[in-house]
Amino acid sequence: MTDNSTRFRLSVPGMGSDHCAGIVRKTLERLDGVEEIQTNIASHRVTVNVTTQGPDGETLKEAVEGAGYDVKAVHEESDEANDSDADAQIEQDYLREARKRLIIAAIPTTLIMILMMVHMFWVAIPGYLAIIAILAFPVVFLYGGASTHKASWRSLKNGTFNMDVLISMGSLPPYVLGLIGFFYPMTSFIEMAATIMTFHLVGRYLEAMAKGRASQAIRRMMSMSAKTARVERDGEEVEVPVKELSPGDIMIVRPGDKIPTDGEIVDGESHLDESIATGESVPVYKGKGDSVIGATINKEGRLRVEATRVGGDTFLSQVVKLIDEAQGSRVPIQEFADRMTGRFVPAVLIIALTSFVVWLVAADSLRPFLEWGASFLPWVDPTAATPILAILAAIAVLVIACPCALGLATPTALMVGSGIGAERGILIRSGEAIQTFKDISVMVLDKTGTITRGEPKLTDVVAAEGIEESHLLKLAASVENASEHPIARAIVEGAKERNVTPENVSEFQSTGARGVSGIVSGEQGSEEKVLIGNRRLLEEEGVSGLDALDEAMKDLEDQGRTVVIVAADGKALGLVAVADTLKEKSVEAIRGMHDLGLHVVMITGDNERAARAVADEVGIDEVQAGVLPEGKVDAIKQLQEKYGNHVAMVGDGINDAPALTQANVGIAIGAGADVAIEAADVTLVRGELTAVVDAMHLSKATFSKIVQNLIWASGYNLAAIPIAATGLLHPMIGVIAMTASSLSVIGNSLLLKRRYSREQQGENENA
């Protein structure tokens, strides 16, 4: 989107499949000034970027309605933050309207079916044709079918062919032909017209419900957010709607409450249930200075939280936006379906007309085929008059060939897959990433913050002969407690974890990067002059006993540790080592990548020794160390030249963003920088590498569902249309099969959700 463009968002509840979305896109592309169009059948939204000289919202609405689809609302981008409730209401109204149409159509159609059975198999009903004509009229022409015919007419006027055209041509001619029975004795088609329309409305209603289930991840996430917040105003606690919060507000969060919006804890500590964001069921400890996510649940302590992000800027809103982008994105394999559906309806009309003409001309030659079919298909009547056979074949082709299943194949799988990902802390931004993921053969990992925690931690304490470790660590922590250096803080925190309490220190001095010194006051007034630093500093100060520590120091440095020597009163007492430690699940994650057949590469700016130590510990296949930020892009390019365009990268820092963009699939650790997340195709909300393996499994499963759906939908149409054209498929059976085909595609996509629900349940039981 450029600075000189405006973004409009249209709610089009009748845009039920990708075939419909394609018609809407082609219609809008005809308008001058339209820059970009995104359609999302999950949320029934059309997002349009237009230039300053381009069409306004009303013009866009008229164009879409001209293509046969009602537009319920038009929003400019600036209105999007607070209109999610309005969108939900539009969806509910659409579903309610579909149910109302179905009921109004189903009641008279049911009566028609009962009367038909009585009239055919029991006793002739006087005035039967007039009765069913009256009962079927509102079904075909009024509240039941009016919207379908209206959409068909708009579509034809616009030069497009939507699915409603097929239904109109499958229901209107039979009704009109049935009226000939008032003047000339012939088989009635009015029952067929009513049944076709009713089953069409059944399909629309069931699809709306099923797609609602498939895309419920967004609705559930939005419903989980808090509606009100307790804030401090003029020294008092007052309750206000979350919409009225501003950055800087101090919120009071009691035990059991939801965090109203993203913020930072200014007072208090607690464990928070962050499962809505990360998919992890274990509560996470949070204290002063820690950031918190809106809609997560405070389990115990009372917290004072400063609001940092509100409205559309919150984490939850960004997640919803990412899911929306993923569900509206296009998968490369979808181009195949688009090419098919774009020419589908005109082709079906030609096939139906051809069938009609062939049966009129050559019915007698084809009757033996019908006699064979009648031996196992009860609805086939080889004795029917030639015009009747021609009409039945043409109508059967029209109603069986609806391209809904083909148009639903990709979007419904994307809906379910992206929803599952969101619930498990995996945000897949684009459908293209899902398809690309399955071909990935190389996984590139940044080291700091991705494989490791990104912060130093005390790892080893090596005391010289005759010195107690606890005494050595007490002296080191006492002096380092006066420093703010990251290594110093790691030593102090490590001492506390080992229940070692620092003593008072005086005359503290720092020599920059070389070391620190100070006088530590011990028990009974004793004092020790402590010096901590590298070997060169201690040699210059004339410290004795250094040679005895050399071997241990070399071993630790070979493991990638940063080692400092601790001396007191001129004598070396031992070594203290810190290192950037591995994340808890890094080894498990890389093992999982190897199980998927991936070649795992670590690219880092650290030195070769530190990088190799980490690589050996976790099982990395290839290490590229000392790579500057600008060199990471070149490193990715070299891997792509060597292994093909099958390279994915995981990173978390600002310096990773260009490389994430260069990779075929960029994966950002969610705890990292915003710019890295923006550059990535996939964002892992929880900062563990195991989520990469989960994301790959999910992407492969989602793409597999897309392929299954496309094979079923295209195979169904390729098989069903010839059967209908040969006269073996009654139109009523055809419309039922058409509905079943669309629902089977949605149902197959929902099986993905059930599979992952079982897996999640198993994980929780094993936890």
Secondary structure in CASP SS format (residue, H / E / C, confidence):
PFRMAT SS
TARGET T0000
AUTHOR 0000-0000-0000
METHOD secondary structure of the structure
MODEL  1
M C 1.00
T C 1.00
D C 1.00
N C 1.00
S E 1.00
T E 1.00
R E 1.00
F E 1.00
R E 1.00
L E 1.00
S E 1.00
V C 1.00
P C 1.00
G C 1.00
M C 1.00
G C 1.00
S C 1.00
D H 1.00
H H 1.00
C H 1.00
A H 1.00
G H 1.00
I H 1.00
V H 1.00
R H 1.00
K H 1.00
T H 1.00
L H 1.00
E H 1.00
R C 1.00
L C 1.00
D C 1.00
G C 1.00
V E 1.00
E E 1.00
E E 1.00
I E 1.00
Q E 1.00
T E 1.00
N E 1.00
I C 1.00
A C 1.00
S C 1.00
H C 1.00
R E 1.00
V E 1.00
T E 1.00
V E 1.00
N E 1.00
V E 1.00
T E 1.00
T C 1.00
Q C 1.00
G C 1.00
P C 1.00
D C 1.00
G H 1.00
E H 1.00
T H 1.00
L H 1.00
K H 1.00
E H 1.00
A H 1.00
V H 1.00
E H 1.00
G H 1.00
A C 1.00
G C 1.00
Y C 1.00
D C 1.00
V C 1.00
K C 1.00
A E 1.00
V E 1.00
H E 1.00
E E 1.00
E H 1.00
S H 1.00
D H 1.00
E H 1.00
A H 1.00
N H 1.00
D C 1.00
S H 1.00
D H 1.00
A H 1.00
D H 1.00
A H 1.00
Q H 1.00
I H 1.00
E H 1.00
Q H 1.00
D H 1.00
Y H 1.00
L H 1.00
R H 1.00
E H 1.00
A H 1.00
R H 1.00
K H 1.00
R H 1.00
L H 1.00
I H 1.00
I H 1.00
A H 1.00
A H 1.00
I H 1.00
P H 1.00
T H 1.00
T H 1.00
L H 1.00
I H 1.00
M H 1.00
I H 1.00
L H 1.00
M H 1.00
M H 1.00
V H 1.00
H H 1.00
M H 1.00
F H 1.00
W C 1.00
V C 1.00
A C 1.00
I C 1.00
P C 1.00
G C 1.00
Y H 1.00
L H 1.00
A H 1.00
I H 1.00
I H 1.00
A H 1.00
I H 1.00
L H 1.00
A H 1.00
F H 1.00
P H 1.00
V H 1.00
V H 1.00
F C 1.00
L C 1.00
Y C 1.00
G C 1.00
G C 1.00
A H 1.00
S H 1.00
T H 1.00
H H 1.00
K H 1.00
A H 1.00
S H 1.00
W H 1.00
R H 1.00
S H 1.00
L H 1.00
K H 1.00
N C 1.00
G C 1.00
T C 1.00
F C 1.00
N C 1.00
M H 1.00
D H 1.00
V H 1.00
L H 1.00
I H 1.00
S H 1.00
M H 1.00
G H 1.00
S H 1.00
L H 1.00
P H 1.00
P H 1.00
Y H 1.00
V H 1.00
L H 1.00
G H 1.00
L H 1.00
I H 1.00
G H 1.00
F H 1.00
F C 1.00
Y C 1.00
P C 1.00
M C 1.00
T C 1.00
S C 1.00
F C 1.00
I H 1.00
E H 1.00
M H 1.00
A H 1.00
A H 1.00
T H 1.00
I H 1.00
M H 1.00
T H 1.00
F H 1.00
H H 1.00
L H 1.00
V H 1.00
G H 1.00
R H 1.00
Y H 1.00
L H 1.00
E H 1.00
A H 1.00
M H 1.00
A H 1.00
K H 1.00
G H 1.00
R H 1.00
A H 1.00
S C 1.00
Q H 1.00
A H 1.00
I H 1.00
R H 1.00
R H 1.00
M H 1.00
M H 1.00
S H 1.00
M H 1.00
S C 1.00
A C 1.00
K C 1.00
T E 1.00
A E 1.00
R E 1.00
V E 1.00
E E 1.00
R E 1.00
D C 1.00
G C 1.00
E E 1.00
E E 1.00
V E 1.00
E E 1.00
V E 1.00
P E 1.00
V H 1.00
K H 1.00
E H 1.00
L C 1.00
S C 1.00
P C 1.00
G C 1.00
D C 1.00
I E 1.00
M E 1.00
I E 1.00
V E 1.00
R C 1.00
P C 1.00
G C 1.00
D C 1.00
K E 1.00
I C 1.00
P C 1.00
T C 1.00
D E 1.00
G E 1.00
E E 1.00
I E 1.00
V E 1.00
D E 1.00
G C 1.00
E C 1.00
S E 1.00
H E 1.00
L E 1.00
D E 1.00
E C 1.00
S H 1.00
I H 1.00
A H 1.00
T H 1.00
G C 1.00
E C 1.00
S C 1.00
V C 1.00
P C 1.00
V E 1.00
Y E 1.00
K E 1.00
G C 1.00
K C 1.00
G C 1.00
D C 1.00
S E 1.00
V E 1.00
I C 1.00
G C 1.00
A C 1.00
T C 1.00
I E 1.00
N E 1.00
K C 1.00
E C 1.00
G C 1.00
R C 1.00
L E 1.00
R E 1.00
V E 1.00
E E 1.00
A E 1.00
T E 1.00
R E 1.00
V C 1.00
G H 1.00
G H 1.00
D H 1.00
T C 1.00
F H 1.00
L H 1.00
S H 1.00
Q H 1.00
V H 1.00
V H 1.00
K H 1.00
L H 1.00
I H 1.00
D H 1.00
E H 1.00
A H 1.00
Q H 1.00
G H 1.00
S C 1.00
R C 1.00
V C 1.00
P C 1.00
I C 1.00
Q H 1.00
E H 1.00
F H 1.00
A H 1.00
D H 1.00
R H 1.00
M H 1.00
T H 1.00
G H 1.00
R C 1.00
F H 1.00
V H 1.00
P H 1.00
A H 1.00
V H 1.00
L H 1.00
I H 1.00
I H 1.00
A H 1.00
L H 1.00
T H 1.00
S H 1.00
F H 1.00
V H 1.00
V H 1.00
W H 1.00
L H 1.00
V H 1.00
A H 1.00
A H 1.00
D H 1.00
S H 1.00
L H 1.00
R H 1.00
P H 1.00
F H 1.00
L H 1.00
E H 1.00
W H 1.00
G H 1.00
A H 1.00
S C 1.00
F C 1.00
L C 1.00
P C 1.00
W C 1.00
V C 1.00
D C 1.00
P C 1.00
T C 1.00
A C 1.00
A C 1.00
T H 1.00
P H 1.00
I H 1.00
L H 1.00
A H 1.00
I H 1.00
L H 1.00
A H 1.00
A H 1.00
I H 1.00
A H 1.00
V H 1.00
L H 1.00
V H 1.00
I H 1.00
A C 1.00
C C 1.00
P C 1.00
C H 1.00
A H 1.00
L H 1.00
G H 1.00
L H 1.00
A H 1.00
T H 1.00
P H 1.00
T H 1.00
A H 1.00
L H 1.00
M H 1.00
V H 1.00
G H 1.00
S H 1.00
G H 1.00
I H 1.00
G H 1.00
A H 1.00
E H 1.00
R C 1.00
G C 1.00
I E 1.00
L E 1.00
I E 1.00
R C 1.00
S C 1.00
G H 1.00
E H 1.00
A H 1.00
I H 1.00
Q H 1.00
T H 1.00
F H 1.00
K C 1.00
D C 1.00
I C 1.00
S C 1.00
V E 1.00
M E 1.00
V E 1.00
L E 1.00
D C 1.00
K H 1.00
T H 1.00
G H 1.00
T H 1.00
I H 1.00
T E 1.00
R E 1.00
G E 1.00
E E 1.00
P E 1.00
K E 1.00
L E 1.00
T E 1.00
D E 1.00
V E 1.00
V E 1.00
A E 1.00
A C 1.00
E C 1.00
G C 1.00
I C 1.00
E C 1.00
E H 1.00
S H 1.00
H H 1.00
L H 1.00
L H 1.00
K H 1.00
L H 1.00
A H 1.00
A H 1.00
S H 1.00
V H 1.00
E H 1.00
N C 1.00
A C 1.00
S C 1.00
E C 1.00
H C 1.00
P H 1.00
I H 1.00
A H 1.00
R H 1.00
A H 1.00
I H 1.00
V H 1.00
E H 1.00
G H 1.00
A H 1.00
K H 1.00
E H 1.00
R C 1.00
N C 1.00
V C 1.00
T C 1.00
P C 1.00
E C 1.00
N C 1.00
V E 1.00
S E 1.00
E E 1.00
F E 1.00
Q E 1.00
S E 1.00
T C 1.00
G C 1.00
A C 1.00
R C 1.00
G E 1.00
V E 1.00
S E 1.00
G E 1.00
I E 1.00
V E 1.00
S E 1.00
G C 1.00
E H 1.00
Q H 1.00
G H 1.00
S C 1.00
E E 1.00
E E 1.00
K E 1.00
V E 1.00
L E 1.00
I E 1.00
G E 1.00
N C 1.00
R H 1.00
R H 1.00
L H 1.00
L H 1.00
E H 1.00
E H 1.00
E C 1.00
G C 1.00
V C 1.00
S E 1.00
G C 1.00
L C 1.00
D H 1.00
A H 1.00
L H 1.00
D H 1.00
E H 1.00
A H 1.00
M H 1.00
K H 1.00
D H 1.00
L H 1.00
E H 1.00
D H 1.00
Q C 1.00
G C 1.00
R C 1.00
T E 1.00
V E 1.00
V E 1.00
I E 1.00
V E 1.00
A E 1.00
A E 1.00
D C 1.00
G C 1.00
K E 1.00
A E 1.00
L E 1.00
G E 1.00
L E 1.00
V E 1.00
A E 1.00
V E 1.00
A E 1.00
D E 1.00
T E 1.00
L E 1.00
K C 1.00
E C 1.00
K C 1.00
S H 1.00
V H 1.00
E H 1.00
A H 1.00
I H 1.00
R H 1.00
G H 1.00
M H 1.00
H H 1.00
D H 1.00
L C 1.00
G C 1.00
L C 1.00
H E 1.00
V E 1.00
V E 1.00
M E 1.00
I E 1.00
T C 1.00
G C 1.00
D C 1.00
N C 1.00
E H 1.00
R H 1.00
A H 1.00
A H 1.00
R H 1.00
A H 1.00
V H 1.00
A H 1.00
D H 1.00
E H 1.00
V H 1.00
G C 1.00
I C 1.00
D C 1.00
E E 1.00
V E 1.00
Q E 1.00
A C 1.00
G C 1.00
V C 1.00
L C 1.00
P H 1.00
E H 1.00
G H 1.00
K H 1.00
V H 1.00
D H 1.00
A H 1.00
I H 1.00
K H 1.00
Q H 1.00
L H 1.00
Q H 1.00
E H 1.00
K H 1.00
Y H 1.00
G C 1.00
N C 1.00
H C 1.00
V E 1.00
A E 1.00
M E 1.00
V E 1.00
G E 1.00
D C 1.00
G C 1.00
I H 1.00
N H 1.00
D H 1.00
A H 1.00
P H 1.00
A H 1.00
L H 1.00
T H 1.00
Q H 1.00
A C 1.00
N C 1.00
V E 1.00
G E 1.00
I E 1.00
A E 1.00
I E 1.00
G C 1.00
A C 1.00
G C 1.00
A C 1.00
D H 1.00
V H 1.00
A H 1.00
I H 1.00
E H 1.00
A H 1.00
A C 1.00
D C 1.00
V E 1.00
T E 1.00
L E 1.00
V C 1.00
R C 1.00
G C 1.00
E C 1.00
L C 1.00
T H 1.00
A H 1.00
V H 1.00
V H 1.00
D H 1.00
A H 1.00
M H 1.00
H H 1.00
L H 1.00
S H 1.00
K H 1.00
A H 1.00
T H 1.00
F H 1.00
S H 1.00
K H 1.00
I H 1.00
V H 1.00
Q H 1.00
N H 1.00
L H 1.00
I H 1.00
W H 1.00
A H 1.00
S H 1.00
G H 1.00
Y H 1.00
N H 1.00
L H 1.00
A H 1.00
A H 1.00
I H 1.00
P H 1.00
I H 1.00
A H 1.00
A H 1.00
T C 1.00
G C 1.00
L C 1.00
L C 1.00
H C 1.00
P H 1.00
M H 1.00
I H 1.00
G H 1.00
V H 1.00
I H 1.00
A H 1.00
M H 1.00
T H 1.00
A H 1.00
S H 1.00
S H 1.00
L H 1.00
S H 1.00
V H 1.00
I H 1.00
G H 1.00
N H 1.00
S H 1.00
L H 1.00
L H 1.00
L H 1.00
K H 1.00
R H 1.00
R H 1.00
Y H 1.00
S H 1.00
R H 1.00
E H 1.00
Q H 1.00
Q H 1.00
G H 1.00
E H 1.00
N H 1.00
E H 1.00
N H 1.00
A C 1.00
END
